[in-house]
């Protein structure tokens, strides 16, 4: 069983998945910083200086901030719609970047698929040979032009 597990882990696709997961987590932090530190401040400024991280609706009591609601004993429930708006913007950015990546990969695949083949199979030994070959290098059979 240990041997099978080692083979499973050693497969390229598992390692690729692990690398992709780590890069995705790092990319998520970058996007979070982009939204919170670069995108939201100008949007808030355009909307009369609104700080989205401070927008909330208290469901009980009258806390002055989200931090005050969380610090209360017991914590006061709030609907943090400003943070939700920021998270939605983060999602849209990540989804758009993933769309661009998938679009680029699909274009590369299409170019490879559209390229005419430069090899053929020998009808006698089924080995792969050049289209220009007149004799099979594997079985030395004479090939029709």
Secondary structure as UniProt FT lines:
FT   HELIX           2..10
FT   HELIX           12..33
FT   HELIX           34..39
FT   HELIX           40..46
FT   TURN            47..48
FT   HELIX           52..54
FT   STRAND          57..58
FT   HELIX           66..71
FT   STRAND          78..79
FT   HELIX           81..114
FT   STRAND          119..121
FT   TURN            123..125
FT   STRAND          128..130
FT   TURN            131..132
FT   TURN            137..139
//
